[in-house]
Amino acid sequence: MQHDVVLTERQKREVDYHRQHASRRKQITYCPVAVDIIGEGRRRPWNPYWSMWDRVLAADVAGKRILVPGCGFGEDAVRLALLGAEVYAFDLSPEAVDIARTRAYRAGCCIDVRVMAAERIDFPSGFFDGVVLVDILHHVDIAAAMAGIARVVARGGLIIGNELYTHSAAQRIRESALVAKYAYPLMRRWLYNGSTPYITADERKIDERELATVLSAMAAPSVEYFGMMGGRLFPTRMTWPTRVDKMIMTLASGLADKLAGRVVFSGKIA
């Protein structure tokens, strides 16, 4: 998608927000991408982001053509390239794409990074061997994005993702007057060190129905839930509480989809 393509009102708001975000984070252009998560050191299976990367590492992406929608500042695209994948990435924000290109170049990676909307993926059908989705689906029209992904990823190709999630019943509690007006503002200061969370006005965690749309594109998907309390009652940077949280989620497996704040999934295009 080129810069002169007509955007929806939501996409225009996304672009404006991320232009400001990129301006505030301009210094990240010259910060090397951390690679400990793709190394051979001790893993962190209680952390959803690390758990997603465990799935990527198990998939052995070397030599495979991988798509990264909503690539942001390029961290995941660079890591995939360092693992030997042929990486294509895109983002709706031209400023984010510029930063991602520079970081890829500085990391010695050859990555095709474009300005594009997830709802209008402009690649040939069956072009990719897999796609990695990191915190992008709650920004987009999920049905349109997944239809495009199912088209451009070859049958049997890999889908791996890590996404913000909430069951609709839990979200109704979150949006209740008492929680929204009193509890959440207090917790937000605790969770984000008093700063404003990186959330756009249009962001909504995906719910169980939207997750079902994502999973319907896959054959025999594998799903793991995280964050009953992490990110809600305490910051996920706190290691031991996060580990305990994951243990509770594992024990409460039958209720995990109703309690979780994040979901990690993988599977192959049906």
N, C-alpha and C positions, 0 to 999 in steps of 0.2 A: 504494500500500500504506500503510495507516495503522499507527500505532505498536502497536496491539493485535493485529495479525495475527501468527499463530504463525510463529516463525522456526525454521529448522533449527539444529542445534547449531553447524554451521560458521558460519552467519550470525550467531548470537549472539556467537561469538568475534570475528567481524569487527566487529560493532557495538561490543563492549567495547573492542577494540583502538583503533578509530578515535575513540571517545569520548575516550580518553586522548590520542591524537594531536592531536585538535582542541583539547583543553585546553592542551596544550603549545604549540600554534601559534595561540593565540587572537589574538595581535597581528596576524596576517595579515588579520584582518577589516578593518582600517583601512589596509592597504597597497594602493595602486592596482595593477590588473592591468597588467603590462608588455605593450606593444603593438608593440614593434619587430619581432616575428615576423610581423606582418601588414602591416608597412610596405613601402615601396618601396626600402629600402636594400639593401645587399649581402646576398645569400642565403648559406646554409651547407648546400649539398647533401650534405656528408659527415656531417651531423648528422641522425640519424633523426627527431627531433622536428621540426626545420626542414623536412626532406624531406616529412614528412606534411603540414605546413602549406602547402608548395608545391602539393601536390595539392588542398588545400582552396581555395587562392586560384585555381588553374586551373579549379576547378569552378564558380566564380562563384555563391556561395550567397545572394546578395542576393535577398530576396523569397521564399526557399524555407523550408519548415518543416523544421527540423533537430532531431534528438534527440541528446542527450549522456548516455548511460548512465554511471553511476559518476562523476559530475561533480566529486567532491571539493570543493575550495574555490572552484570556479567559473571558473577561468582560461579554459579552452577555451570554455565557454558564453558568457562575456562577450566574448571575441574574435569569436566567430561572430556575436553580436548586433551588435557594432560594424561588422561587414562587411555588415550589413543583413538577416541571416537572422532568421526568427521561431523563437526557440529554446525548446525544452523540455528540461529536464534533471532527472535524479534521482540519488539516492544512497541507500544502505542506512543511512547514518549520519545521524540527525536533527541532530546537532551540525554536521556538514559542510554539511548543507542550510541551516541557519541562517546559517552564515558565507557560503555562496555567495549566498544571497538578499541579504544586506547588501552584499556586494561588487558585485552586479549593480545594486542601487539606487544605490550611491555612484558607479558608472560611468555612471549615467543610462540603464541598459538595462532594458527590460521583458522579464523572463525567467520562464517558468513553471518553478519548481523544486519538486520533490516528493520525499518519502520513498517509496522503491519498491525492490523487488528486481529485478535483471536477469532472473531466471528467471520473473518474473511481471509482465510489462510491461502496465500497465493503460491502454492507449490503443486507440482504434478501429482496425480493420484498414485498411491503406492510408492512414493518417493523415499520414505523414511523406514528405517528398521525399528525405530522406537521414538518415544516422546517422554520427556521429563517435565512434570507439572509441579511447580513450587509456588504456592500462594498466589495463583493467578485466577482460578475458577470463580472465586467470590468477587472478582472485578468484572465479570463478563456475562453475556447471555450464554448460559451453560449448554443449552440444547444446541445452539448454533455452533458454539466452539467445539463441542464433542462430535458433531456431524462432520465438521471440517477435519478434525483429527482422525476420525475413523476413515476418512477418504484418503488422506495423504500418508498415513502409516499403512504399510503393507499388511495383508492378512497374516496373522501370527506374530506381528510386530509387538514390541513391548510398550506397555504404559506403566509408568511409575509416578506416583504423586504424593504430595504432603500438603494438606489443606486445612484451613480453619473450618471448624464444624460445630454445629450445635443442633441438638434435637429440637423440633418445633415446640415441644412442651417446655423444655428448659428455656428456650428463648422467650416464651410468654412470661415466665417468671422474671427473666432479666428485664423485660420491658414493662413490668408492673410498676405502678406509680411509686411504691415504697422503695423498691430497689433502684429504679432509675433516678429518682430524685435525691435519695439520701445515701444508700449503701454504695452504689457504683462510683460516685465522685470521690468518696473516701478511699475506696479500694484502688481507684485509678492513680491517686497520688502515691500509694504504697507500691503498686505494681510497676509504675513507670518512673520512679524516682522523682516525682513531682513534675515531670515534663509531660507534654502533650503526646499521646500515642500516635504512631504513624498510621492514621486511619483517614480515608477520604469520606466525604459525606455520603457517597453511594455504596460504601462497602457493607455487606451483610454476610455473615458466616453462612456457608451452605448448610442446608438441613437434610434430613433423611431422604426426602423426595428428590432433591437435587443430586444427592450422592447416588441414589438409585439410577438416575439418568447417566451418571458417569460410569457406574459399574456395568450398566447394560451394554456398553460397547465392548466389554471384555468377556472372554471365556474363562470360567472358574476363577474369578478375581480373589486375591488374598487381601484381607482388610484387617487393620489393627488400629485400635482406638487409644487415645492418650488424653491426659489433661482434665481429669475430673475436678481437681483443685488447682493444679499448676496453671498460671496465667489468669486465674480467677480469684484465688485466695492468697496466693503467694507468687512471686516472680519465678519464672522457669529457670533463671540463672542460679537458683538455689538447688544444689545438686542432691543432697540427701532427701529433702522433702519431695523432690521430683521422682526420685527412685521409689520412695514409699508410695507415692501417688500411682506410679505404674504398677506396683505390686497389687494395690487395691483394685485397679482396673482389670488386671489379669484374673484376680479371684472373683470379681463381679462380672465375668465375661458375658453372662446373659443380659446384663443391664448396661453393658459398656456403650452401646450405641445411643443410649438415652442420657448417659452421664458425661460423655466425652466433650472436650473442647477442640480436639484435633483428630484428624484421621489420616493414616498412611495406607496407601493401596498400591497394588500392582497386579498385572495380568497381561494377557495377550489379546490383541484385536480379534474379535470373534469372526 
